[in-house]
Amino acid sequence: MRYRQWLVAAVLVIGALASTSPAVGSFTTIDVPGADGTSASGINERGQIVGAYFDPINKKNRGFLLDDGNFTSIDFPGAVATQAIGINARGQIVGGYSESTGFGSPFHGFLLDNGTFSAIDVPGAGSTRARGINDQGQIVGEAGSHCFLLDRGDLTIIDVPGAGFTFCSGINGRGQIVGGYYLNGVHGFLLDGGIFTTIDFPGALVTIPDGINNPGQIVGGYSDSSRGHGFLLEDGVFTTIDVPGAPNTSAQHINNRGQIVGFAGQHGFILD
């Protein structure tokens, strides 16, 4: 793994978006049978979905792949907890795993490709988690308080200038990256062509983008004074995503067909 430190020289632009509207579509609940809580975090163009659930029998967090109605558990060998977070059109899956329990236990990233696991650890980082992968195999995630991009063995550290921490959560086929940072509050960002654009849902206390597709549609979550909501950002317009009856909602990823997955309370969902 070739490693380089890179502080992106960029113009920080505030994304002040004026219009908001409620989501329109059909919600379908995703629950792993027998699980105590399910979250969906990634979907590809083939409709394959990945996420995580708590297994009450083995008392551990496990990842899953949902393909054509069938659930398959994903466990990194020897791990006590596994999260599957992103999946591309080739079926490559990324996520994180932990080898120990307890508060502050470090996480490691992983790539699952054709049944073979590869660990991803950024040198010097106390914890690494892979969160997004595009169809070219470029991987983004978080390493300690920094964002990383792993591209065919080249590891690049990306930091929003002046931020206390930066993390990346999604990358599309055009190389556009979304994530979050802390600088006088928690904000989202889009990194495109070396330029950071800040993403703040109007009036929100916290905004965190989680996924971006090739057309440039962005999904994520925001919180106000009462609860957490999901959002879709398209052509400068925010759309709120709230699963009816759920205490909170977070949108995690969107594929090129516009299908959105996430979680609401203790359940995963797909919005089609």
C-alpha positions in Angstrom: 0.0 0.0 0.0 1.6 3.3 -1.1 0.8 6.1 1.3 0.9 9.9 1.0 -0.5 12.7 3.2 -2.5 15.2 1.3 -4.3 18.3 2.6 -6.6 19.2 -0.2 -6.1 22.8 -1.3 -9.6 23.8 -2.0 -12.1 26.6 -2.0 -14.7 26.1 0.7 -18.1 27.1 -0.6 -21.2 27.2 1.6 -24.1 25.2 0.1 -27.0 27.4 1.0 -30.0 25.6 -0.5 -33.3 27.3 -0.3 -36.0 24.8 -1.2 -37.2 21.8 0.8 -40.0 19.3 0.3 -41.2 16.0 1.8 -40.3 12.7 0.2 -42.7 10.9 -2.1 -42.3 7.2 -2.8 -42.9 3.7 -1.5 -41.1 2.5 1.7 -40.3 -1.1 2.2 -39.0 -2.4 5.6 -35.9 -4.5 5.7 -35.5 -6.8 8.7 -33.1 -9.7 9.0 -35.2 -12.6 10.3 -34.7 -13.0 14.1 -32.5 -9.9 14.4 -32.7 -7.3 17.2 -32.3 -4.3 14.9 -31.4 -4.0 11.2 -29.8 -1.1 9.3 -29.4 -0.9 5.5 -26.4 1.1 4.3 -25.6 0.3 0.7 -27.3 -0.6 -2.6 -26.0 -1.1 -6.1 -27.6 -1.0 -9.5 -28.5 -4.7 -9.3 -30.6 -4.0 -6.2 -28.2 -5.8 -3.9 -28.3 -4.3 -0.4 -25.8 -4.5 2.4 -26.1 -3.5 6.0 -25.8 -4.7 9.6 -27.9 -6.4 12.3 -27.6 -7.6 15.8 -27.7 -11.4 16.2 -29.3 -12.1 19.6 -28.3 -15.7 19.6 -24.6 -15.1 19.1 -24.9 -11.7 20.8 -22.9 -9.9 18.1 -23.2 -7.3 15.3 -23.0 -8.9 11.9 -23.1 -7.6 8.4 -25.5 -8.9 5.7 -26.1 -9.0 2.0 -29.6 -9.0 0.7 -29.8 -10.4 -2.9 -33.0 -11.3 -4.6 -34.8 -11.7 -1.3 -32.2 -13.9 0.3 -30.1 -12.7 3.3 -26.5 -13.8 3.7 -24.5 -13.0 6.9 -21.1 -11.3 6.5 -18.5 -11.9 9.3 -14.9 -11.0 9.0 -12.9 -14.0 10.2 -12.2 -13.8 13.9 -14.1 -10.6 14.4 -16.6 -10.0 17.3 -18.4 -7.3 15.2 -18.8 -6.7 11.5 -20.5 -3.9 9.5 -21.1 -4.1 5.8 -21.5 -0.5 4.6 -21.0 -0.2 0.8 -21.4 -2.3 -2.3 -20.6 -1.5 -6.0 -22.1 -2.9 -9.2 -19.4 -5.6 -9.3 -20.6 -6.9 -5.9 -17.5 -5.8 -4.0 -18.4 -4.9 -0.4 -16.6 -2.7 2.1 -17.1 -2.0 5.8 -15.6 -2.3 9.2 -14.9 -4.9 11.8 -13.7 -5.1 15.4 -11.6 -7.9 17.1 -12.5 -6.9 20.7 -15.4 -5.6 22.7 -15.8 -2.6 25.0 -15.9 1.1 24.6 -13.3 2.5 22.3 -12.3 -0.8 20.7 -10.6 -0.1 17.4 -12.2 -0.8 14.1 -10.5 -2.0 11.0 -11.7 -1.6 7.4 -12.3 -4.4 5.0 -12.9 -5.2 1.4 -14.9 -8.4 0.5 -14.2 -9.4 -3.1 -15.4 -12.7 -4.6 -15.5 -14.3 -1.1 -12.1 -13.1 0.0 -11.6 -10.6 2.8 -8.8 -8.0 2.8 -8.2 -5.8 5.9 -7.8 -2.1 5.3 -5.8 -0.2 8.0 -4.4 3.3 7.5 -0.9 3.6 8.9 -0.8 5.5 12.2 -4.6 5.7 12.6 -6.1 4.3 15.8 -9.2 3.1 13.9 -10.1 2.6 10.2 -13.5 2.1 8.6 -14.2 1.7 4.9 -17.6 3.3 4.0 -17.9 3.6 0.2 -16.7 2.0 -3.0 -17.4 2.9 -6.6 -17.5 0.7 -9.7 -13.8 1.5 -10.4 -12.9 0.0 -7.0 -12.0 3.4 -5.3 -12.7 3.2 -1.6 -13.3 6.0 0.9 -13.8 6.0 4.6 -12.5 7.3 7.9 -9.1 6.8 9.6 -9.0 8.3 13.1 -10.0 12.0 12.6 -9.2 12.0 8.8 -10.8 10.9 5.6 -9.0 8.5 3.3 -9.2 7.5 -0.4 -7.7 4.2 -1.4 -7.2 4.0 -5.2 -5.5 0.9 -6.6 -3.0 0.8 -3.7 -2.5 4.6 -3.4 -3.7 5.9 -0.1 -4.5 9.6 0.2 -5.5 11.4 3.3 -8.1 14.2 2.8 -8.9 16.9 5.3 -11.2 19.9 5.0 -9.0 22.9 5.7 -9.2 24.0 9.3 -11.5 21.2 10.4 -11.1 19.4 13.7 -12.0 16.1 11.9 -13.0 15.0 8.5 -14.5 11.7 7.3 -15.7 10.4 4.0 -18.7 8.3 3.5 -19.4 7.9 -0.3 -17.8 8.1 -3.7 -19.4 7.8 -7.1 -18.1 6.8 -10.5 -17.0 10.4 -11.3 -14.8 10.5 -8.3 -17.1 12.9 -6.4 -16.8 12.3 -2.6 -19.2 13.2 0.2 -18.7 13.2 3.9 -18.6 15.4 7.0 -16.4 17.6 9.1 -16.3 19.5 12.3 -15.7 23.3 12.2 -18.0 25.3 14.5 -20.5 22.5 14.3 -20.9 19.3 12.1 -21.4 20.0 8.4 -21.5 17.9 5.3 -19.4 18.4 2.2 -19.0 17.5 -1.4 -15.5 17.2 -2.8 -15.5 17.6 -6.6 -12.4 18.5 -8.7 -10.4 19.6 -5.6 -13.1 22.0 -4.4 -15.1 21.5 -1.2 -18.7 22.6 -1.1 -20.3 22.7 2.4 -23.7 21.0 2.6 -26.0 22.2 5.4 -29.7 21.3 5.5 -31.5 24.7 6.1 -32.0 25.2 9.8 -30.5 21.9 10.9 -28.1 21.5 13.9 -26.1 18.7 12.1 -25.9 17.6 8.5 -24.1 14.4 7.3 -24.2 13.2 3.7 -23.7 9.5 3.4 -24.1 8.5 -0.3 -23.8 9.9 -3.8 -24.7 8.3 -7.1 -23.3 9.0 -10.6 -26.0 11.6 -11.5 -24.9 13.5 -8.4 -27.9 12.9 -6.2 -26.8 13.0 -2.5 -28.5 11.4 0.5 -27.8 11.5 4.2 -29.2 12.6 7.5 -29.8 15.8 9.5 -31.0 16.6 13.0 -33.1 19.4 14.3 -34.2 20.2 17.8 -36.6 17.3 17.9 -35.3 14.3 15.9 -33.2 12.9 13.1 -34.3 13.0 9.5 -33.1 11.6 6.2 -32.6 13.8 3.1 -32.2 13.8 -0.6 -30.3 16.6 -2.3 -30.9 17.0 -6.0 -30.3 20.0 -8.3 -30.0 22.3 -5.3 -33.2 21.2 -3.7 -33.4 19.3 -0.3 -36.1 16.7 0.1 -36.8 15.4 3.7 -37.1 11.6 4.1 -39.1 10.5 7.1 -40.4 6.9 7.4 -44.0 7.2 8.8 -44.2 6.4 12.4 -40.5 6.1 13.0 -38.8 8.0 15.8 -35.9 9.0 13.5 -34.8 8.3 9.9 -31.4 8.3 8.1 -30.8 7.8 4.4 -27.5 6.0 3.8 -27.1 5.4 0.1 -28.6 5.9 -3.3 -28.0 3.9 -6.5 -28.0 5.2 -10.1 -31.7 4.2 -10.4 -32.6 6.5 -7.5 -33.4 3.7 -5.0 -32.5 4.8 -1.5 -31.7 2.7 1.6 -31.3 3.6 5.2 -32.7 2.9 8.6 -35.6 4.2 10.7 -35.6 3.3 14.4 -34.6 -0.4 14.6 -35.5 -1.2 11.0 -33.8 -0.9 7.6 -35.8 0.5 4.6 -35.7 0.9 0.9 -37.4 3.9 -0.7 -38.3 3.2 -4.3 
